[in-house]
Amino acid sequence: MAMLAFDDAKARLLASARPVVDREVVDLADAFGRVLAEDLISPMTVPPFSNAAMDGYAVCAADVAAPGARLAVSQRVAAGEVARPLTPGSAARIFTGAQVPEGADAVVMQEDCEAEGDFVVVNLPPPAGQHVRRKGSDLLAGKAILAAGSRLTAAAQGLAASVGFAEVKVYRRLKRAIFFTGSERVLPGQPLPPGHIYNSNRYVMRGFFQDLGAEVMDLGIIADDRAATRAALRQAAAGADLIVTSGGMSEGDEDHVTAAVQAEGHIDVWKIASKPGKPLAFGGVRSGDREAAFIGLPGNPVSVWSGLLTLVAPFLRRCQGLTRIEPEAMTLRADFSYLNKGNRMEFVRVRRNAKGGLDIYPTQDSAIISSAVWADGVASIAAGTLVQPGDRLAFLPGPGWTP
């Protein structure tokens, strides 16, 4: 297959995404990071009553036309108590969150008042509405407060709780199977024989998927063997929605993944005009009457990180049922010079600086995973482009963005 332009490959990948349809009801306390499967409609108005935003005195603003107005204190209202209608020409001692009495339309902070026994002197006349949270000023009963396809953040959980939801209906989590090819790879904690390397890709991928709210089936390291690779693919396809691998995507004698996938399913795209990540493929692996999506990433750790960030993440978010799958487009100023002299789109590791521009990591070698730790995102540079200081570049934030 010829190299496919990055944007075309991405469009084809996203078009192939099959959003999950299975739903389940979960406890709100356990719903962080889950995707809502239906609009959440508020059963109540919030606030359910007008309440004080400050400790002080609730008054009718018309009764305090000038500084020094002296009013009788007709009642005391703490949070959780029901206020009586305000006696005309009086004030109510009130505390933050307490119900504002009917007939009062403003709250004066206690710092602007002087208590005199059963009276209060108001030294700063308030405008109507001052320090009053009006009934329904936040939410109205019967209105959607969270939309289907949105991810439940901590704030969204708090919003749902504020109107009394104890459970929410969400899409089931996607199941992702991962494995890693390469007879030279060794897990951390084991002795490192000559000619071997530790498998950092496992941790890049697991962390990335956990951040996206995945259930991960980790099949470990698979030897560079065609039969073993096919067996791993069959095992993964039997229980996962998506299979993601790293390594074995080139055309060498010890690269078996693409051939194994073609034997167990199909490859739709192989070789993308992007750097890092040229030998990146996607397609599907069959298991009986079902098919798991397949994405094969290269073996270099930065190629894995970049592929996850630029292609896999938006694909997964679409499969999860999210309506927003990528950050808003952002362009930032380059504070560096760089020549992309190749024939592929290049994603360079960059970091935002204190001046609002982008700095570039000194070396862009795809084996240097420390560059991904240093970076807070990537900037895309078209093939054959010379970037000079002051040029504007498309910037994609690193892992951790939440739709």
matplotlib code that plots the C-alpha trace (Angstrom):
import matplotlib.pyplot as plt

x = [0.0, 1.2, 1.5, -1.8, -1.8, -2.3, -5.5, -7.0, -5.9, -7.5, -10.7, -10.9, -10.1, -12.8, -15.4, -14.8, -15.5, -18.5, -19.8, -20.8, -24.5, -24.8, -25.9, -25.8, -27.0, -24.2, -24.0, -23.2, -20.2, -18.7, -19.5, -16.4, -15.1, -18.1, -20.0, -23.7, -26.0, -29.0, -29.7, -29.9, -33.0, -33.2, -36.2, -36.0, -35.3, -31.9, -31.8, -35.2, -35.7, -34.0, -31.2, -28.5, -25.1, -23.6, -24.0, -25.9, -29.4, -32.2, -34.1, -36.4, -34.0, -36.7, -36.6, -32.9, -32.9, -30.0, -27.1, -27.9, -31.4, -32.4, -34.7, -36.1, -34.8, -38.0, -36.5, -33.4, -32.9, -30.2, -29.5, -32.1, -34.8, -38.0, -38.3, -41.5, -42.6, -40.7, -42.5, -42.7, -40.0, -38.0, -34.8, -34.1, -30.8, -29.7, -26.8, -25.2, -27.5, -30.6, -33.9, -34.6, -37.9, -40.7, -40.8, -37.0, -35.1, -31.5, -29.0, -26.6, -23.3, -22.9, -19.7, -21.9, -24.3, -24.2, -26.3, -28.1, -30.0, -33.2, -32.4, -29.8, -28.3, -27.6, -24.6, -24.6, -27.9, -28.1, -29.5, -32.3, -31.0, -27.7, -26.2, -29.4, -29.3, -32.6, -34.8, -34.1, -31.1, -28.9, -31.2, -34.9, -36.9, -37.5, -34.4, -31.4, -28.4, -26.0, -26.2, -25.9, -22.4, -20.7, -18.1, -18.8, -16.2, -16.0, -17.9, -20.6, -21.0, -21.5, -24.1, -26.0, -25.8, -27.1, -30.5, -30.7, -29.4, -28.0, -27.6, -26.9, -27.3, -23.9, -22.4, -20.5, -16.8, -14.9, -12.7, -9.3, -6.8, -3.1, 0.0, 3.6, 5.8, 9.5, 11.6, 14.0, 11.6, 11.7, 9.4, 10.8, 11.9, 13.4, 17.1, 18.1, 20.0, 22.5, 20.7, 17.4, 15.4, 12.7, 9.2, 8.2, 5.4, 3.3, 3.2, 2.7, -0.3, -1.9, -1.6, -3.1, -6.1, -6.7, -6.8, -9.5, -11.6, -10.8, -11.0, -7.6, -6.9, -3.1, -1.8, 1.8, 4.8, 4.4, 7.5, 8.3, 6.5, 3.6, 1.6, 2.0, 0.9, -2.2, -3.1, -2.9, -5.1, -7.7, -7.7, -8.0, -10.7, -12.9, -13.3, -12.3, -13.8, -10.4, -7.0, -3.9, -0.4, 3.0, 5.9, 6.1, 4.5, 7.3, 8.3, 11.3, 11.6, 10.7, 7.7, 4.6, 1.7, 0.4, 0.5, -1.1, -3.9, -4.6, -4.8, -7.3, -9.1, -8.2, -5.9, -7.5, -4.7, -1.0, 1.8, 0.8, 2.6, 3.4, 6.5, 6.8, 4.5, 4.8, 4.2, 0.8, -2.1, -5.7, -8.3, -10.2, -9.8, -12.6, -13.8, -16.8, -19.6, -18.0, -15.1, -12.7, -11.2, -7.4, -4.8, -1.1, 1.4, 5.2, 7.7, 9.5, 8.0, 7.5, 5.8, 3.4, 2.8, 2.3, 0.0, -2.1, -2.4, -3.1, -5.1, -6.1, -7.5, -10.1, -11.0, -11.6, -13.6, -15.9, -16.3, -17.1, -20.1, -18.5, -19.8, -16.5, -13.5, -10.8, -9.7, -10.6, -8.2, -5.3, -2.5, 0.5, 3.6, 6.8, 9.8, 12.2, 13.5, 12.9, 13.1, 10.8, 12.8, 10.9, 7.8, 5.6, 3.6, 5.8, 4.5, 7.3, 7.3, 6.9, 6.2, 4.4, 6.6, 6.0, 5.8, 2.9, 5.0, 6.3, 9.7, 10.9, 12.7, 16.3, 16.1, 13.1, 14.3, 11.3, 13.2, 13.6, 10.6, 12.0, 11.0, 7.3, 7.7, 9.2, 6.5, 3.0, 1.8, 2.8, 2.9, 2.2, 4.6, 3.7, 6.2, 9.0, 8.2, 10.8, 9.5, 10.9, 10.4, 7.0, 5.3, 2.0, 1.7, -1.3, -0.9, -2.4, -2.3, -0.8, -2.7, -5.0, -7.4, -11.0, -13.9]
y = [0.0, 3.5, 6.1, 7.8, 11.5, 11.9, 13.8, 11.2, 8.4, 10.1, 10.7, 7.0, 5.8, 8.0, 7.0, 3.4, 4.0, 2.0, 3.8, 1.5, 1.1, -1.0, 1.0, 0.4, 2.2, 3.0, 4.7, 8.4, 8.0, 5.5, 7.4, 9.6, 9.5, 7.6, 8.8, 9.7, 7.6, 10.0, 13.6, 14.4, 16.4, 18.4, 17.3, 20.5, 24.2, 25.3, 27.2, 25.9, 29.2, 32.6, 32.5, 34.7, 34.8, 36.6, 36.7, 40.0, 41.4, 40.8, 44.0, 45.6, 48.0, 50.7, 50.8, 51.8, 54.9, 56.5, 55.5, 55.2, 53.7, 52.1, 49.0, 46.6, 43.1, 41.0, 37.5, 35.4, 33.0, 30.3, 27.9, 25.1, 27.2, 28.4, 32.2, 34.0, 36.9, 40.0, 42.5, 45.7, 48.2, 45.7, 43.6, 39.9, 38.7, 36.1, 33.7, 32.4, 29.9, 30.8, 31.4, 35.1, 36.1, 37.0, 40.8, 41.2, 41.8, 42.5, 41.4, 43.8, 42.4, 42.4, 44.5, 47.3, 47.2, 48.0, 46.0, 48.0, 45.5, 44.6, 47.1, 47.3, 50.4, 50.0, 52.2, 51.2, 51.3, 48.2, 48.0, 45.5, 42.0, 42.5, 39.3, 37.3, 34.1, 34.1, 31.0, 29.2, 31.4, 28.2, 25.5, 25.1, 21.9, 20.0, 21.4, 19.3, 19.9, 17.4, 16.1, 12.6, 12.0, 14.1, 12.8, 12.9, 15.1, 15.9, 19.1, 17.2, 14.7, 17.5, 19.1, 15.8, 15.4, 18.9, 18.0, 14.6, 12.0, 9.0, 6.9, 7.7, 5.8, 5.5, 3.6, 0.5, 0.9, -0.1, -3.1, -2.8, -5.5, -4.7, -6.7, -6.0, -7.8, -8.1, -11.0, -8.4, -6.8, -7.5, -6.4, -4.0, -5.8, -8.7, -9.1, -7.4, -9.8, -8.5, -7.2, -6.7, -3.6, -2.9, -2.7, 1.0, 0.8, -1.3, 1.5, 4.3, 2.4, 1.3, 4.8, 6.4, 4.0, 4.3, 8.0, 7.6, 5.3, 2.0, -1.6, -3.0, -6.6, -6.8, -9.9, -8.9, -9.5, -11.8, -13.3, -12.5, -15.5, -15.6, -18.3, -16.8, -13.4, -14.9, -16.7, -13.5, -11.7, -14.4, -14.2, -10.5, -10.3, -12.8, -10.3, -6.8, -4.0, -2.7, -4.3, -2.1, -3.4, -2.0, -3.3, -5.6, -3.2, -2.8, -5.3, -7.0, -10.8, -10.5, -8.2, -10.4, -8.3, -7.0, -10.5, -12.0, -9.4, -10.0, -13.7, -13.2, -10.2, -7.2, -4.2, -1.1, 1.4, 0.8, 3.4, 6.9, 10.0, 11.1, 11.3, 9.6, 6.8, 5.9, 2.1, 2.5, 0.3, -0.1, -2.6, -5.4, -8.9, -11.4, -13.7, -15.8, -13.4, -10.3, -8.1, -6.1, -3.0, -3.1, -0.4, -1.3, 1.2, 1.2, -0.1, 3.1, 4.6, 8.1, 6.7, 4.9, 8.1, 10.2, 7.7, 7.4, 11.2, 12.1, 9.1, 6.6, 9.0, 10.7, 7.3, 5.9, 8.9, 8.5, 4.7, 5.7, 7.7, 11.1, 14.1, 16.0, 13.9, 16.5, 19.8, 23.1, 23.9, 26.0, 27.8, 29.1, 31.0, 29.1, 30.4, 28.2, 27.3, 23.9, 22.3, 19.4, 18.2, 15.0, 14.1, 13.4, 15.5, 15.8, 16.0, 17.6, 17.6, 21.1, 22.9, 26.2, 28.8, 31.7, 34.1, 32.3, 30.6, 27.1, 25.7, 22.5, 19.6, 19.6, 16.2, 14.6, 11.0, 8.7, 6.5, 9.2, 8.9, 11.6, 14.1, 13.1, 13.7, 17.1, 18.1, 19.2, 18.5, 18.4, 20.9, 19.7, 20.8, 20.1, 18.2, 20.4, 23.3, 25.6, 27.0, 30.3, 32.2, 33.9, 31.4, 30.1, 26.3, 24.0, 22.7, 19.6, 19.3, 16.1, 13.3, 14.5, 16.7, 16.0, 16.6]
z = [0.0, -0.8, 2.0, 2.8, 3.8, 7.5, 7.3, 4.9, 7.1, 10.1, 8.3, 7.3, 10.8, 12.4, 9.7, 10.7, 14.4, 15.7, 18.8, 21.7, 22.1, 25.3, 28.3, 32.1, 35.2, 37.7, 41.0, 40.6, 43.0, 40.6, 37.4, 37.1, 33.5, 32.1, 29.1, 29.6, 27.4, 27.8, 28.6, 32.3, 32.9, 36.1, 38.3, 40.3, 40.2, 41.6, 43.9, 45.0, 46.9, 46.9, 49.4, 50.9, 49.4, 52.5, 56.2, 57.1, 57.0, 54.6, 53.8, 51.3, 49.4, 49.3, 53.1, 53.1, 50.9, 52.7, 54.9, 58.6, 58.1, 61.4, 61.2, 63.7, 63.5, 63.1, 62.7, 62.5, 59.6, 59.5, 56.7, 56.8, 58.4, 56.8, 56.8, 57.6, 55.4, 56.2, 58.5, 56.5, 57.4, 59.3, 58.6, 59.1, 60.5, 57.9, 57.2, 54.0, 52.3, 54.3, 52.7, 52.0, 53.5, 51.2, 51.0, 51.2, 47.9, 49.1, 51.7, 53.3, 54.5, 58.3, 57.8, 56.5, 59.4, 63.1, 65.6, 68.3, 70.4, 68.6, 65.8, 63.0, 61.4, 57.7, 56.7, 53.0, 51.1, 48.8, 45.3, 44.8, 44.3, 46.1, 47.5, 46.8, 44.8, 43.1, 42.8, 39.6, 38.7, 38.2, 36.9, 35.9, 36.4, 33.2, 31.5, 30.4, 32.6, 31.0, 27.4, 26.2, 24.9, 27.5, 29.9, 33.6, 35.2, 38.9, 38.3, 36.3, 39.1, 41.5, 39.2, 38.9, 42.7, 43.3, 41.7, 43.5, 41.0, 42.8, 39.6, 35.9, 32.7, 30.8, 27.9, 28.9, 29.0, 25.8, 26.1, 24.7, 24.2, 24.0, 23.2, 22.3, 19.8, 20.0, 21.3, 22.6, 25.0, 28.8, 31.5, 34.1, 37.3, 35.3, 34.5, 31.2, 29.0, 26.4, 23.3, 25.1, 26.1, 28.7, 27.4, 28.0, 25.5, 27.8, 30.3, 27.8, 26.4, 29.7, 31.2, 28.1, 28.0, 31.7, 31.3, 28.6, 30.8, 29.3, 30.4, 29.3, 28.5, 28.6, 26.7, 27.4, 25.1, 22.1, 20.5, 16.9, 15.6, 13.0, 14.7, 18.2, 16.8, 15.2, 18.4, 20.3, 17.8, 18.0, 21.8, 21.8, 19.2, 21.3, 24.1, 23.1, 21.0, 20.0, 19.7, 19.8, 19.3, 19.1, 17.0, 14.1, 11.6, 9.1, 6.4, 7.9, 8.3, 12.0, 11.5, 11.6, 12.8, 9.4, 7.9, 11.0, 10.9, 7.2, 8.0, 10.8, 9.4, 7.2, 6.9, 5.5, 5.9, 6.3, 6.1, 6.9, 5.7, 9.2, 11.4, 13.8, 13.0, 9.3, 9.7, 11.4, 10.3, 11.1, 10.1, 11.9, 13.4, 13.2, 16.0, 15.0, 14.0, 15.6, 14.7, 16.8, 15.4, 15.0, 15.3, 14.9, 16.2, 15.4, 18.1, 19.0, 22.2, 20.9, 17.8, 20.2, 22.2, 19.1, 17.4, 20.6, 20.9, 17.2, 16.0, 18.6, 21.2, 18.9, 17.5, 21.0, 22.1, 19.1, 19.9, 23.5, 22.3, 23.1, 21.1, 21.5, 20.5, 20.1, 21.7, 19.9, 17.1, 18.5, 16.8, 18.8, 17.9, 17.2, 19.2, 17.2, 13.8, 12.3, 8.8, 8.0, 5.0, 4.5, 2.6, 5.6, 8.1, 11.2, 14.8, 16.8, 20.6, 22.0, 25.2, 25.8, 27.4, 29.7, 26.7, 25.1, 22.4, 21.8, 22.5, 20.7, 22.2, 21.0, 19.4, 17.7, 17.6, 18.0, 20.5, 23.1, 25.5, 27.8, 25.1, 25.6, 29.3, 28.7, 26.1, 26.8, 23.3, 19.6, 16.8, 13.2, 10.5, 6.8, 4.6, 3.2, 5.5, 7.1, 10.4, 11.6, 14.9, 14.8, 12.5, 13.7, 14.2, 14.9, 18.5, 20.0, 23.8, 25.2, 27.1, 29.9, 27.8, 28.9, 26.5]

ax = plt.figure().add_subplot(projection="3d")
ax.plot(x, y, z, "-o")
ax.set_aspect("equal")
plt.show()
